[in-house]
Each structure stands twice: as C-alpha cells, then as structure tokens.
Amino acid sequence: MQPSRRKSSFFPAEIIAMKQAGGGRKNYNLNVFVVVFSIFLFACFMYNEDVKSIAEFPFSRPNRPETQETNGNEVDSTVWIGSRMKPRSETQETEKKIELPAVIEEEDDSDVEIPPEDCDVFNGDWVYDNATHPLYKEDECEFLTEQVTCMRNGRRDSTYQNWRWQPRQCSLPKFKPRLLLQKLRGKRLMFVGDSLNRNQWESMICLVQSVVPPGRKSLTKNGSLSVFRIDDYNATVEFYWAPFIVESNSDDPTMHSILNRIIMPESIDKHGENWKGVDFLIFNTYIWWMNTFKMKILRGSFDQGSTEYDEIERPIAYGRVLRTWAQWVDQNIDPNRTSIFFISMSPLHIKSLDWNNPNGIKCAKETHPIFNMTTRLEVGTDRRVFAVAVNVTQSMKVPVYFVNITSLSELRKDAHTSVHTIRQGKLLTPEQQADPINFADCIHWCLPGLPDTWNEFLYSRILSHS
C-alpha cells in the first residue's frame, strides 16, 4: 500500500502548526490573519500590473502604437486617437477621409531678373534659341486642343518653337512655372475674349501644368467659362468666351459661327458678373471685328427679340465698346486686389506679298520669321483700332497694363497653324491640307509657339508687381 501523497500548502508549515495547537479563539485570530495576509499579497500583485500598464500607455511614447497580435491570428481592434481609444474599423474609415497635403517644392527666385520699369520689353528681336525654347513639349501637355497641335497634325518642321523674344534694352525673366504658381496661390487668373485669347489660355495651362502632379489638376467647362484648377495651390487659370467683350449674337461658346455679327456696345453687365472677384483679368477683342468694314449695332436688346440694327464704321464701334468696358472696370474693379491686362491686336498673315514672297500661298509652308524688311511691315492690321485701344486704356482710372504683342507678332508668319489644324471640329484631310488657299488658318497659332511669349510678358509683369 502506497503512502498517501501530502498536498502542498500555500502557507508555511509554522502557520499550520499554530492552527493545530491553538483551537477556539486562536483559530479565529488565525483566520483573520490569513485573510489580511492574502489581501496584502493580491494588492502587491495588482500594483505591479498597474505600473506595467502605465508604462505602456500611449502618451508615454510619441510613435503611433503598432498593431498587436493576440491568440495567434487575432488582431487588436482598437487604436489610440489622442487620449481616447476608438475601434480600429472606425479609425480606418476616418483615415480614408483624411487627405494628407501634398509636399510643394518652393521655387528659388534668386536667379530671376526682373526688367526695369522703364524697359520697353516689346521692342526687340526674335533670336533662335533651341536650348531654352520651347518652354514645354507638345506631346507632354494633355490639355492642348487639336486646333493647335501642329506637329501631331502633320507639320514636319519644328523650328517655329525655338524662337525667343529678346528685348533690346533688357531681358525677360527666366520662366519658372513653380514660381508663377507661387504668385498665383489662392488666386484666379482669367482670360476674357475670343479664340486668340483662348489660344493664349491654352498656352498658359501648358506652361504651368508640367510641375503639377497627376490627379492634382483638372479642367472643367461650364457654358462660357472654362476652368483649369491647380489643387495644391488653390489656383485657377480660366477662360471666358466673350469675343466682343460686350453682349453680341456670337456669345454662345460653341455655336458662334455667325456671318451677320451684331453687337450691343453699351451692354456688358451680363458678362461682367462673371469677372468679379478675379485677381488677374486679361482682355482682348479684335479678330471678330475684321470680317466687315462696318459693324452692326442692335437697336434694343436680344432679350426683347430686337432684330433691327444700324451700321457704323469699325473704329467708332470699337471705341464705344472699349469705353463701355473701361467704365465697367473703373466702377467694379479694386486695383488693390485685381490686376487688369489688355492684349493688343493679334495679326493675320493672308498675303505673302506683304513679306516679299510672291510665290507663297498665305502663311503656308513658312518656316522662319520675317527679317530684313527695308520698309515698314504691313500685314493688314487695323492701326485705327490699335490707336483706340491705346487711348482708352491710358485714360482709365484703374491702371491697365497694355500688352503690345502686335508688332512682334507681325514678324511671325511661320507660327500659324496653317493647314495643320481643324475646320468645323474635324482635322483637315490630306486633300484639304494640299489646298492652303482655301483651308490654311493664318489667324491662330501653333502651340508650343508664339502665345507662350505673350504669356512671358504676363509672367514678367506678375513677378514685378507681386
């Protein structure tokens, strides 16, 4: 028979012996002692666990606590948010809604020289420079329309992209897209006018978009207004369709191919409501005036269904329109907030005899600017209208920066879209491209190209007055 196994006791042998020898009241005292001693041991154990827990509390370390695994495959379903614990599923939902701000690289402007205020930047020469120009590549700007992508549309020579404008008394500042975006931060820049201003608007988009990451830029169109948005700078580059600036029967942004063009020279408020609150306003109006020698002035209003009109000479009508515009600017623009620009006349190149090329057909197959003219170049620009624009802008209360692109652009017979463009929304066919007398567009400009220079003037002015 095996001896019985003694159970080990939690208490020392001395205490057991006391229990056996005492009895009665002593046994009662012993029970009290055992209870107190047990509570003491339990308290010590819990104190140690609490100290350990405090040491592991989230605010005692700066880093976010890592996910802890329990029971092999189970994952802790809570994380610490500040001093409060939240279910991890709720935290993940919150994290999805929070977008971290993009890291924006600031542009150093230490090597950017601003032209002196008294330098005439519009008096200069075209210099071939394939090291710095073009300022962007056609195939790298997704926002260009088919109307202006000449290389993609079949043009074989590209030297028209490599000409840089060099003022004779100074130099234009080196173009830095990030620097321009810094000046546009939280602001709106809007082109207002016809398809030539839209041409320049597309150029400006391409000049800045190359430094904006994918997904941080967008282009939307709503009626007469098109908006290119740069999210990280909270900035917009916009275009508003108003070919005569004032109200006309050609104000539809898509259906405006109207030969019988009629204007309301004193009606501008309908358009003007869309220009308020803009920080940089760039106006132009010219090419839509050039299809007739006289302009049709509506009697009454379009809203009332009026159809009768008077015809007056182009410069007189142009003066009425610009004085209406000037009055609106003076009454509605705060020059401490908004800068006003007016772009002068963009020229046409219709007759090759104007630049001593009797064998040419319009601007087709022209590959370099006009040089060495012994007489004043005349390509059909209406100088009377030009004079009206100069006089009106100089007489306004609100300062207007007159961007004189006319003479320097008259030299660029090589820069038009010519037959490498669209007609009525469709790319010209090979047969149409072979017929430049009927299909060459010698009004609009290829991009990259001449309108980039126009925007370099805006860039220079914005930098010097910011």
C-alpha positions as CSV (number, residue, x, y, z in Angstrom):
1,M,0.0,0.0,0.0
2,Q,1.5,3.3,-1.1
3,P,1.7,6.1,1.4
4,S,-0.8,8.9,0.9
5,R,0.5,12.0,-1.0
6,R,0.6,15.1,1.1
7,K,-0.9,18.1,-0.5
8,S,1.4,21.1,-0.6
9,S,0.1,24.1,1.2
10,F,0.2,27.8,0.1
11,F,1.1,28.8,3.8
12,P,4.3,27.9,5.7
13,A,4.4,25.0,8.0
14,E,4.8,27.2,11.1
15,I,1.3,28.7,10.5
16,I,-0.2,25.2,10.1
17,A,1.4,24.2,13.4
18,M,-0.1,27.2,15.1
19,K,-3.5,26.2,13.8
20,Q,-3.2,22.7,15.2
21,A,-2.0,23.8,18.6
22,G,-4.4,26.7,19.2
23,G,-8.1,26.0,18.7
24,G,-11.0,28.2,19.7
25,R,-10.3,32.0,19.8
26,K,-6.8,31.3,18.5
27,N,-8.2,29.6,15.4
28,Y,-10.4,32.7,14.8
29,N,-7.5,35.0,15.0
30,L,-5.5,32.8,12.7
31,N,-8.3,33.0,10.1
32,V,-8.3,36.8,10.2
33,F,-4.5,36.9,9.8
34,V,-4.7,34.6,6.8
35,V,-7.3,36.8,5.1
36,V,-5.3,40.0,5.7
37,F,-2.1,38.4,4.5
38,S,-3.9,37.2,1.3
39,I,-5.2,40.7,0.6
40,F,-1.7,42.1,1.0
41,L,-0.2,39.6,-1.5
42,F,-3.0,40.3,-4.0
43,A,-2.6,44.1,-3.7
44,C,1.2,43.7,-4.4
45,F,0.4,41.7,-7.5
46,M,-2.1,44.2,-8.8
47,Y,0.2,47.1,-8.1
48,N,2.9,45.6,-10.3
49,E,0.4,45.0,-13.1
50,D,-0.8,48.7,-12.9
51,V,2.7,50.0,-13.1
52,K,3.4,47.9,-16.1
53,S,0.1,49.2,-17.8
54,I,1.0,52.8,-17.1
55,A,4.4,52.4,-18.6
56,E,2.7,51.1,-21.8
57,F,0.1,53.9,-22.0
58,P,0.2,55.6,-25.5
59,F,1.1,59.1,-24.2
60,S,4.4,57.8,-22.8
61,R,5.8,57.3,-26.3
62,P,5.5,59.6,-29.4
63,N,5.0,57.0,-32.1
64,R,1.7,55.5,-33.1
65,P,1.2,52.1,-31.4
66,E,1.8,49.2,-33.7
67,T,-0.9,46.6,-34.3
68,Q,-0.6,43.9,-31.7
69,E,-1.4,40.3,-32.4
70,T,-3.2,38.1,-29.9
71,N,-4.1,34.5,-29.9
72,G,-2.0,33.8,-32.9
73,N,-4.4,35.2,-35.6
74,E,-6.5,37.8,-33.8
75,V,-5.6,41.4,-34.3
76,D,-6.3,44.2,-31.7
77,S,-9.4,46.0,-33.0
78,T,-8.7,49.3,-31.2
79,V,-6.1,52.1,-31.7
80,W,-5.4,55.2,-29.7
81,I,-6.6,58.6,-31.0
82,G,-5.1,61.3,-28.8
83,S,-6.2,60.2,-25.3
84,R,-9.2,58.2,-26.5
85,M,-9.5,54.7,-27.7
86,K,-11.6,54.0,-30.8
87,P,-12.5,50.9,-32.7
88,R,-9.9,50.3,-35.5
89,S,-12.7,49.9,-38.1
90,E,-13.9,53.4,-37.2
91,T,-10.4,54.7,-37.3
92,Q,-9.7,53.3,-40.8
93,E,-12.9,54.9,-42.1
94,T,-11.7,58.2,-40.7
95,E,-8.2,57.8,-42.2
96,K,-9.7,57.2,-45.6
97,K,-11.4,60.6,-45.5
98,I,-8.3,62.5,-44.5
99,E,-6.1,63.5,-47.4
100,L,-2.5,64.4,-46.5
101,P,-1.4,67.7,-48.0
102,A,0.9,67.4,-50.9
103,V,4.5,68.4,-50.4
104,I,5.0,71.5,-52.5
105,E,8.5,72.3,-53.6
106,E,9.2,76.1,-53.4
107,E,10.9,77.7,-56.4
108,D,14.1,79.7,-55.8
109,D,13.8,83.1,-57.4
110,S,17.4,84.3,-56.7
111,D,18.4,83.9,-60.4
112,V,15.3,85.6,-61.8
113,E,16.0,89.2,-63.0
114,I,13.0,91.5,-63.3
115,P,13.2,94.0,-66.2
116,P,13.5,97.6,-65.1
117,E,10.2,99.5,-65.1
118,D,11.4,101.8,-67.9
119,C,12.4,99.0,-70.2
120,D,10.2,98.6,-73.3
121,V,10.0,94.8,-73.4
122,F,8.0,94.9,-76.6
123,N,10.8,96.4,-78.6
124,G,13.3,93.7,-79.6
125,D,14.2,90.9,-81.9
126,W,13.5,87.2,-82.5
127,V,16.5,85.1,-81.6
128,Y,16.8,81.4,-82.4
129,D,17.3,79.5,-79.2
130,N,16.8,75.8,-79.2
131,A,18.4,75.5,-75.7
132,T,15.6,77.2,-73.7
133,H,12.7,77.1,-76.2
134,P,10.2,75.7,-76.4
135,L,9.3,76.1,-72.8
136,Y,7.3,72.8,-72.9
137,K,6.7,70.0,-75.3
138,E,3.6,69.5,-77.3
139,D,3.2,65.8,-76.5
140,E,3.6,66.5,-72.8
141,C,0.7,68.8,-72.4
142,E,-2.5,66.8,-72.4
143,F,-4.7,69.9,-72.3
144,L,-3.9,71.2,-75.8
145,T,-6.8,71.0,-78.2
146,E,-6.4,69.6,-81.7
147,Q,-6.7,73.0,-83.2
148,V,-3.2,74.0,-82.1
149,T,-1.2,70.7,-82.0
150,C,0.5,71.3,-85.4
151,M,3.2,68.6,-85.0
152,R,0.7,66.0,-84.2
153,N,-1.4,67.2,-87.1
154,G,1.4,66.6,-89.6
155,R,3.6,69.6,-89.6
156,R,7.2,68.5,-90.3
157,D,9.3,71.5,-89.4
158,S,9.5,72.4,-85.7
159,T,11.8,75.5,-85.7
160,Y,8.8,77.8,-85.1
161,Q,9.0,76.5,-81.5
162,N,12.6,77.7,-81.0
163,W,12.4,81.4,-81.3
164,R,12.8,83.5,-78.2
165,W,11.9,87.2,-77.9
166,Q,14.8,89.3,-76.8
167,P,14.1,92.9,-75.8
168,R,16.8,95.3,-76.9
169,Q,17.2,97.2,-73.5
170,C,16.8,94.3,-71.1
171,S,15.8,90.6,-70.9
172,L,12.6,88.8,-69.9
173,P,13.0,86.8,-66.7
174,K,13.7,83.1,-66.9
175,F,10.4,81.3,-66.9
176,K,9.9,79.2,-63.8
177,P,6.4,77.5,-63.6
178,R,6.6,76.9,-59.8
179,L,7.5,80.5,-59.2
180,L,4.4,81.6,-61.2
181,L,2.2,79.2,-59.3
182,Q,3.5,80.6,-56.0
183,K,2.4,84.0,-57.2
184,L,-1.0,82.6,-58.1
185,R,-1.5,80.8,-54.9
186,G,-5.1,81.2,-53.7
187,K,-5.9,83.4,-56.8
188,R,-7.8,83.4,-60.0
189,L,-6.4,84.3,-63.4
190,M,-8.9,84.7,-66.2
191,F,-8.6,85.3,-70.0
192,V,-11.6,87.1,-71.4
193,G,-12.2,87.4,-75.1
194,D,-12.1,85.5,-78.4
195,S,-10.4,82.4,-79.8
196,L,-7.0,84.2,-79.7
197,N,-7.3,84.7,-76.0
198,R,-8.3,81.0,-75.8
199,N,-5.2,80.2,-77.7
200,Q,-3.2,82.1,-75.1
201,W,-5.1,80.5,-72.3
202,E,-4.1,77.0,-73.5
203,S,-0.5,78.2,-73.6
204,M,-0.7,79.3,-70.0
205,I,-2.1,76.0,-68.9
206,C,0.7,74.1,-70.6
207,L,3.3,76.5,-69.1
208,V,2.3,75.7,-65.5
209,Q,0.8,72.2,-65.6
210,S,4.2,70.4,-66.1
211,V,5.1,70.8,-62.4
212,V,1.6,69.8,-61.1
213,P,1.4,66.0,-60.2
214,P,-1.3,63.9,-61.9
215,G,-4.5,64.0,-60.0
216,R,-3.9,67.4,-58.6
217,K,-5.1,69.3,-61.7
218,S,-8.3,69.4,-63.6
219,L,-10.1,71.1,-66.5
220,T,-13.9,71.8,-66.4
221,K,-16.1,73.6,-68.8
222,N,-19.5,75.2,-68.0
223,G,-21.0,77.3,-70.7
224,S,-18.8,80.3,-71.5
225,L,-16.4,79.6,-68.6
226,S,-13.6,77.0,-68.7
227,V,-11.6,76.5,-65.6
228,F,-8.2,74.8,-65.1
229,R,-7.6,74.1,-61.4
230,I,-4.4,73.5,-59.6
231,D,-5.3,71.9,-56.3
232,D,-2.1,72.2,-54.3
233,Y,-2.0,76.0,-54.9
234,N,-5.8,76.6,-54.7
235,A,-5.3,78.5,-58.0
236,T,-7.2,78.6,-61.3
237,V,-6.4,79.6,-64.9
238,E,-9.7,80.4,-66.6
239,F,-11.1,81.4,-69.9
240,Y,-14.4,83.3,-70.5
241,W,-15.8,83.4,-74.0
242,A,-16.8,87.0,-75.0
243,P,-15.5,87.7,-78.5
244,F,-16.6,91.4,-78.4
245,I,-16.4,91.8,-74.6
246,V,-19.9,93.3,-74.7
247,E,-23.1,91.4,-75.5
248,S,-23.4,90.1,-79.0
249,N,-25.2,87.4,-81.0
250,S,-21.9,85.4,-81.1
251,D,-21.7,84.8,-77.3
252,D,-22.6,81.1,-77.5
253,P,-19.3,79.3,-76.6
254,T,-19.9,76.5,-79.2
255,M,-22.4,77.8,-81.8
256,H,-21.0,81.2,-82.8
257,S,-20.1,80.8,-86.4
258,I,-22.3,83.7,-87.5
259,L,-21.5,85.8,-90.5
260,N,-24.1,88.5,-89.7
261,R,-22.5,89.6,-86.4
262,I,-24.4,92.1,-84.3
263,I,-23.3,93.7,-81.0
264,M,-24.7,95.8,-78.2
265,P,-21.9,98.3,-77.5
266,E,-23.3,99.6,-74.2
267,S,-24.4,96.2,-72.7
268,I,-21.7,94.5,-70.6
269,D,-23.1,93.6,-67.2
270,K,-24.3,90.2,-68.2
271,H,-20.7,89.2,-68.9
272,G,-19.2,91.4,-66.2
273,E,-20.9,89.4,-63.4
274,N,-18.5,86.6,-64.2
275,W,-15.4,88.7,-63.9
276,K,-15.9,90.0,-60.4
277,G,-13.6,88.6,-57.7
278,V,-10.9,87.6,-60.2
279,D,-7.3,88.6,-59.3
280,F,-5.8,88.8,-62.8
281,L,-8.1,89.7,-65.8
282,I,-6.6,89.6,-69.3
283,F,-8.9,91.0,-72.0
284,N,-8.7,91.0,-75.8
285,T,-11.1,91.7,-78.7
286,Y,-10.1,92.1,-82.3
287,I,-10.3,89.2,-84.8
288,W,-14.1,89.1,-84.8
289,W,-14.2,92.7,-85.9
290,M,-12.3,92.0,-89.1
291,N,-14.8,90.3,-91.4
292,T,-16.6,93.5,-92.3
293,F,-15.6,97.2,-92.6
294,K,-18.8,98.3,-90.7
295,M,-20.2,96.9,-87.5
296,K,-23.9,96.1,-86.9
297,I,-25.3,97.8,-83.8
298,L,-28.5,96.4,-82.4
299,R,-31.5,98.6,-81.7
300,G,-33.0,97.4,-78.5
301,S,-31.8,94.2,-76.9
302,F,-31.6,90.5,-77.7
303,D,-33.7,89.7,-74.7
304,Q,-36.6,91.7,-76.2
305,G,-36.2,89.9,-79.5
306,S,-35.0,93.0,-81.3
307,T,-33.6,92.4,-84.8
308,E,-33.1,95.8,-86.4
309,Y,-29.7,97.3,-86.4
310,D,-27.6,100.3,-87.6
311,E,-24.2,100.0,-89.3
312,I,-21.3,102.2,-88.2
313,E,-17.6,102.3,-89.0
314,R,-15.4,99.7,-87.3
315,P,-13.2,102.2,-85.3
316,I,-16.2,104.1,-84.0
317,A,-18.0,100.9,-82.9
318,Y,-14.7,99.7,-81.3
319,G,-14.4,102.9,-79.4
320,R,-17.9,102.6,-78.0
321,V,-17.2,99.1,-76.9
322,L,-13.9,99.8,-75.2
323,R,-15.4,102.9,-73.4
324,T,-18.2,100.7,-72.1
325,W,-15.6,98.2,-70.9
326,A,-13.4,100.9,-69.3
327,Q,-16.4,102.3,-67.4
328,W,-17.2,98.8,-66.1
329,V,-13.6,98.3,-65.0
330,D,-13.4,101.7,-63.2
331,Q,-16.7,101.1,-61.4
332,N,-16.2,97.4,-60.4
333,I,-12.5,96.7,-60.0
334,D,-10.5,97.3,-56.9
335,P,-6.9,97.9,-58.2
336,N,-5.5,96.9,-54.8
337,R,-6.8,93.4,-55.5
338,T,-7.2,92.9,-59.2
339,S,-4.6,93.5,-62.0
340,I,-6.0,94.3,-65.4
341,F,-4.3,93.5,-68.7
342,F,-5.3,94.3,-72.3
343,I,-3.8,92.3,-75.1
344,S,-3.3,94.2,-78.3
345,M,-4.2,93.0,-81.8
346,S,-3.0,89.6,-82.9
347,P,-2.2,89.9,-86.6
348,L,-3.1,87.8,-89.7
349,H,-0.8,86.7,-92.5
350,I,-3.0,86.4,-95.5
351,K,-1.0,87.9,-98.4
352,S,2.6,86.6,-98.9
353,L,3.4,89.7,-100.9
354,D,3.4,91.6,-97.6
355,W,6.7,90.0,-96.7
356,N,8.1,89.9,-100.3
357,N,7.3,86.3,-101.1
358,P,5.4,86.4,-104.4
359,N,5.5,82.6,-104.7
360,G,3.9,81.9,-101.3
361,I,0.3,81.0,-100.5
362,K,-0.9,82.8,-97.4
363,C,1.2,81.6,-94.4
364,A,1.5,78.0,-95.7
365,K,5.0,76.4,-95.7
366,E,6.6,79.5,-94.0
367,T,9.4,78.2,-91.7
368,H,11.0,81.3,-90.2
369,P,10.1,84.9,-89.0
370,I,10.3,87.9,-91.2
371,F,13.7,89.6,-91.2
372,N,15.4,92.5,-93.0
373,M,12.4,94.4,-94.1
374,T,13.5,97.7,-95.7
375,T,10.1,99.2,-95.3
376,R,7.5,99.2,-92.6
377,L,5.8,95.8,-92.4
378,E,2.1,95.9,-93.2
379,V,0.1,92.7,-92.9
380,G,-3.3,94.2,-92.7
381,T,-3.5,95.1,-89.0
382,D,-6.1,97.9,-88.4
383,R,-4.0,100.6,-86.9
384,R,-7.0,102.7,-86.2
385,V,-8.4,100.1,-83.8
386,F,-5.0,99.8,-82.2
387,A,-4.9,103.5,-81.5
388,V,-8.4,103.4,-79.9
389,A,-7.2,100.6,-77.6
390,V,-4.1,102.6,-76.6
391,N,-6.0,105.8,-75.9
392,V,-8.8,104.2,-73.9
393,T,-6.5,102.1,-71.7
394,Q,-4.3,105.1,-70.9
395,S,-7.3,107.3,-69.9
396,M,-8.7,104.9,-67.3
397,K,-8.7,105.4,-63.5
398,V,-7.8,101.8,-62.8
399,P,-4.3,101.0,-64.1
400,V,-4.3,98.7,-67.2
401,Y,-1.1,97.0,-68.4
402,F,-1.2,97.2,-72.2
403,V,0.5,94.1,-73.6
404,N,1.7,95.2,-77.0
405,I,2.0,91.9,-78.9
406,T,1.1,93.4,-82.4
407,S,4.4,94.4,-84.0
408,L,6.5,91.5,-82.7
409,S,3.7,89.0,-83.7
410,E,3.5,90.5,-87.2
411,L,7.0,89.1,-87.8
412,R,5.9,85.5,-87.1
413,K,4.4,84.4,-90.4
414,D,5.8,81.0,-89.6
415,A,4.0,80.4,-86.4
416,H,0.3,79.9,-87.6
417,T,-1.5,76.6,-87.6
418,S,-1.9,76.9,-91.4
419,V,-3.2,73.6,-92.7
420,H,-2.2,71.6,-89.6
421,T,-5.4,72.2,-87.8
422,I,-9.1,71.6,-87.7
423,R,-12.1,73.0,-89.6
424,Q,-15.6,72.8,-88.0
425,G,-14.3,70.4,-85.4
426,K,-12.6,68.0,-87.8
427,L,-8.9,67.6,-88.7
428,L,-8.2,68.7,-92.2
429,T,-8.0,65.8,-94.7
430,P,-4.8,65.3,-96.9
431,E,-6.8,66.8,-99.8
432,Q,-7.7,69.9,-97.7
433,Q,-4.1,70.3,-96.4
434,A,-2.9,70.3,-100.1
435,D,-5.2,73.3,-100.7
436,P,-3.9,76.1,-98.5
437,I,-5.5,78.9,-100.5
438,N,-8.9,77.7,-99.1
439,F,-8.0,75.9,-95.9
440,A,-4.9,77.5,-94.3
441,D,-5.6,79.1,-91.0
442,C,-3.4,82.2,-90.8
443,I,-5.2,83.5,-87.7
444,H,-4.5,81.1,-84.9
445,W,-1.1,79.9,-83.6
446,C,0.6,76.6,-83.1
447,L,1.5,75.5,-79.5
448,P,4.1,75.5,-78.3
449,G,4.7,78.7,-80.1
450,L,4.1,82.5,-80.2
451,P,1.4,82.7,-77.5
452,D,4.0,81.4,-75.0
453,T,5.9,84.7,-75.5
454,W,2.7,86.7,-74.8
455,N,2.5,84.8,-71.5
456,E,6.1,85.5,-70.7
457,F,5.1,89.2,-70.7
458,L,2.3,88.4,-68.2
459,Y,4.7,86.4,-66.1
460,S,7.2,89.2,-66.0
461,R,4.6,91.7,-65.0
462,I,3.1,89.5,-62.3
463,L,6.5,88.8,-60.8
464,S,7.5,92.5,-60.8
465,H,4.2,93.6,-59.1
466,S,3.7,90.8,-56.6
